[in-house]
Amino acid sequence: FLISGHLAFAEICHGRPCVRRRDLGWWTSDHPGQEDGLSAALNNLASFLARAGHRTQTLSIAQEVLAIQRRLVVSDRAAQEPRLATALNNLGIHLWEANRMEEAHVLTREAVDIRRRLAAVNPAAYESHLADALANLGAHLSGAGFLEDAVPPTMEAVTIQRRLAQADPATYEPDLAWTLSNLGAHLGAVGRVAEAVTTTQEAVWVLRRLVAVNPLAHEPDLASGLGNLGTFLISSGRTDEAAEAADEAVAIQRRLAAQDPALHEPELLRNLWMIADDHREQRPHAALQAAQEAVALCRRLAAAEPEKYATDLRIVRTAHAEALRVLGRTEEADAIVRELAAEEAEGGKEGERRGEG
């Protein structure tokens, strides 16, 4: 969940953006000196399109916003540099969502450099924006495979957000929880498991406070944090604590999925798979039960969206086989492996037939 600033606000009409791309031409045709207004309007349009899932259009418009801001900053650095940083940060997010990780972290690093300069002069106005960009940079570096490099900017973001949250918890604790969760994941990815446990525990503590005030907004993040905590605890040999965290995560996700399956079943699947995969040595019976439930759920999801869930279904079936093997049920495990191998071979033949056609 990336944090994005916006240049301005646009009116919403019955849940839809009132501004349409074709309505914006007058800024440049009739008012050539008002590119800043066009930039703000386009930025809002990109935001609305992103929420509606129109990624290609969003990316194109965000690139246009950045091009405008680069021109504007040449003539008025003091006024336009904060907007340039926002345009860089936002385009970095849209590139990250399009899986263009290398480009994303380059732009986000530029946003960090600008916001660091601005925060040095006016910390009250810009420090929170610096923390946002640092947290995004960590996420983008991790996504690009620079796992070690992702840790320092995320740690710096946490340091800033802790200080801000002490002064204004209601405003800054949600961002702090998100950044702590990311930092825990980054630390776990580079083998710093003890630190990952401590950091993720802090994220869960913050999220519990947020859930007490607004469960609808924060329970999904709490479930995700608990699932990650379970994985780190099991890696640390703290089996009982891991079981408690992981089982609570699944319980929350089951409840959420019962209310809104389309929104929450994919995350329930993820948490079930984590138990099946991470807990099978220490909690083999719980891992098997989770794997069986994950396979059933993933089959249902794959029936509706086969291309989206085909890989996930192979992964959870493999976890099911491994869970059976740990319990000594080798014949059942081997049968699943043979099924997967046969399906993969058939898929390869089908691809060859399509190629020949």
N, C-alpha and C positions, 0 to 999 in steps of 0.2 A: 504494500500500500504506500505509494509514493506521495510525497507532499508537494503541492504545486501552488505557487502564488499566481495571481491574475492581475492584469494591468488595470482593469476597470470593471464595472458591473454593467450588465445589460438587462433590460426588462424581460421578464418571462411572461408569455401570454398563454395561459391555460397549459402550462407545463412544456411549452415549446419556445425556442428562441425566437424573438420577434425580428431579429436582424437576419437577413438572407444575404449570401455572398453577392448576388447580382445587384443588391440595393446599395452597395458600398462604392460604386464607381465614381459617384459625384465628388468624393473626397480628393481624388487625384485629378479628375478632369476639370472640375470647377474651382477647387480650392487646393492648388498644388503646394501651398505652404502648410497644409494641415495634415501631413502624413502621420503625426502623432495620434490624431483622432482615428485615422484608418487603422493604425497599428492596434489601438485599444479595442476597436470593434472586432477586428479580425481575431484578436486573442480570445475574446469572449466566444466568438463563433467556433473557434477551434475547441474550446472547452466544452461547449454544448454538443458538438459533433462527437467528441471523445466519449462523453457520457452515453451517447446513443449508439456507440460501437462503430462509427464510421472512421476507421483508422487511417485509411489511405487519404481521404479528404483532410482529416485532422493534421496529418503529417505535412501535407502540401501547404496548408494555411499557416501552420506553425513555422515552416521554413520561410514563408513570405514575411511573417512578423519579424523574424530575426533579421532578414535582409533590410527591412525598413529601419529597425532599431540600430543596425550598424551604420546606416547612412546618417541617422539623426544624431548619434553620439559624436560624430565628427564636429558638428557645429555647436553642440551644447552638451558638453560632457557632464556637467554638474546635474542638469535636469534629467538627462536621458540614460545615464549609466545604470541607475537602479532598474529601469525598464529593460535595458539590454540584458542585465543579469537574469531578470525574470524570463525573458524570451529564451535565453540560453538554457535555463533550468527547465522550462516547459518543453522545449524541443527535445532536450535530453530524455525527459520522461516518455515522450511519444516515440522516440527512437528505441528506447528500452522496451516499450510495449510491443514494438514491431520486431523485436529480437535483433536489433542492430546495435549490439552492446558496445562495440569498439567506438562507434561514432557517439554513442550516448555518453560514455565517460569522458571523452575529450571535451565535449561541450559543457558538461556539468563541472568539470575541473575549471574551465574558464569562468563559469558563474561563481564558483567558490572564490577564485582569485579576486574578482570584482567585489563580491560581498565582504571579503576579508578587509579590503581597503576601506569600504564604506563603514564597516563596523568599528574599525580602528578610530574613525573620526566621530561617529555617532552610534555608540553601541545600543542605546535605548531603541533607536529606530531600526537597526539592521542586524543585530545579533541573532534574533530568532530566524531571520531569513538565511543568515550564514549557516546556522545549525541545520535548517532544511536542506540546503544545497550539499552540505557535508554528508548528511545521512543518505541523500540520493546518490552522491558520488560513491559511497561505500557499496550501495546496492548495485550500481552499474559496474563497478570494478569486479565485484563478486560474480555478476552475471557474465562478464567477459573472461572469467577464469583467473583473474588476478586476486587470488584468495588472501594472500598475506597483505597485499596492498589495501584490501577493503577494510582492514581492522582499524588503522590509525584515524582516518577521517570519521569513521563511525564512533570511535571512542571520543573524539573531540566534540562531535555533535551531542553525545550523551552528557559530557561535562557541561556544555552550555545549557542544555535543556534541563538538567537537574537544577542548575542555579535559577533558571527562569521559573521552573515549576515550584520552587520553594516560595517565590514571591507571588505567584499567581497560578495555583494548581488547576483551577477550572479551565484556564486557557491552554496551559502547556503540558499537563499530564498526558493527554491523548498522544501527542507527538513523542513525548518521552517514552511511553510504553511501546510505541511502534519502533523507535530507534533502539531501545534495549532489546527487543525481540530480534531485530536484525543483527545487532552486535553479538547476541548469543549464538545465532546461526553462523556468523562469520568466525567466531572463536572455535565453535565446534568443528567447522570445516577444516581448520588448520591444526586440529588435535589438541587445542587448549581447552580440554573438556571441563576441568575444575572451574575455570573462569566462565565457561559457557553455562554451567549449572548456576553459579552465583548470579550472573547477569540475567538469566532467564527467570530465576526466582524473583528478582527485583521487578522484572516486567510483569510477572503474574501478580505480585502484590499490588502494583499500580493498577492493573486491570481489574482486580477484585474491588478496589475502591471505586473505579469508574462504573463497574457493573452495578454496584449498590445504588448509584444515582440514576443510571440509564442502561438497564440491561439490554434493551433492544439494540442499542448502538454498539455495545462493547462485548456482549457474550460470545459472538463468533471469534473475536480476537483472543478472548480468554481461553476458549477451547483450543485454538491454534497454539497459544503459548504453553498451555498444559501438555499438549501432545509433544511439543519440542522438549519441554522439561523432562517428560518421561523418557525420551530417547537419551538425553544427556545423563540422567540419573542411572539408567540401566547400564550405560557405558562405564559409569563410575562404580559399578557393583552395588549400588543402593537399590536393591530389587524391590523392597516393600514400598519405598517412597515413589519409585518409578511406576509401580502398579497403581498406586493411588492417583498419581497425576494423569496417567494415560487413561485409566478407567473413567475419571471425571471428565476428561476431554470428550471421550466417546459418548458419555451420558448426555452432556450438553448438546453435542452434535445430533444425537438421535432425537432429542426433543425439538431442536431447531428444524431438523429435516422433516419431522412430522407436521410442522406448521407450514413449511415452504420447501418442498422437496427439490424443486429446480435450483433454488439458491444454495441450499445447504448439503444436499446429498454428495456432491463432489468432495467437500471437505470432510464429511463423515467417512467417505471411502479412503481418503488420505490417512486419517487417524487410525482406521482399522488396519490398513496396510502397515503403518508404522509399528503397531503392536505385533502383527504377524511376523514382520521382518526383524525388528529389533529385539523382541522379547522371547524369541523361540527357544533359546538355550536356557534362560533363567525361568521362564514361565511357559513351558511347552503346551500345556493344555489351554491356557488363555490365548496363546498365539494361534493354535489350531482353530479355536472358536472364532477368533477375529478374522482369520483367513477365509473360513467358510462363509462368514457373513459378507466379507469383502467381495468374494467371487460372485455370490448371489446378487449383491447390489450392482456390481460392475456389469454383469450380464444384462441386467435390466437397463442400465444406462446405455450400454453398447447396442442394445436392440433398437433404441431410439436414435442414437448417433454413432453408428458403427465406426466411422473413420476417426472420430474424436477419441473413442475409448478403446480402440483395438489394442494399442500398446499397453494401456493400463490393465486390460484384461489378461494379457500375457504375463504381466508382472505379478498380478495378484494370484494367478494360477500357479506360477512358479513358487511364490511364497507359500501357497497351500501345500505344494509338493514337499517343500523343505520342512514345513511344520510337521507333516506326516512322517517324514524320514527321521526327525529328531525323536519321535515317539516310537520308533521301531516299526512303523507301518510301511515297510519298504515297497511291497508290491503295489499298494495304492499310489505311492509317490511315483514309482516307475511308470505306472499307467498314465498319469498326468503328463509326465515328461514325454512319453511316446506320442500322446495326443498332440502336444505342442509341436513336436518335431514333424509329425505328419502334416499338420496344418501349415507349418512354415514351408515345407517342401511343396505342398499343393499351391500355396501362394506364389512361390517362385515359378512354378510351371505356368500358372495363370498369367504372370507377368511376361513370360516368354511368348505365350500365345498372343497376347495383346501386341507385343513388339513385332511379331511376325505378321499380324494383321495390318 
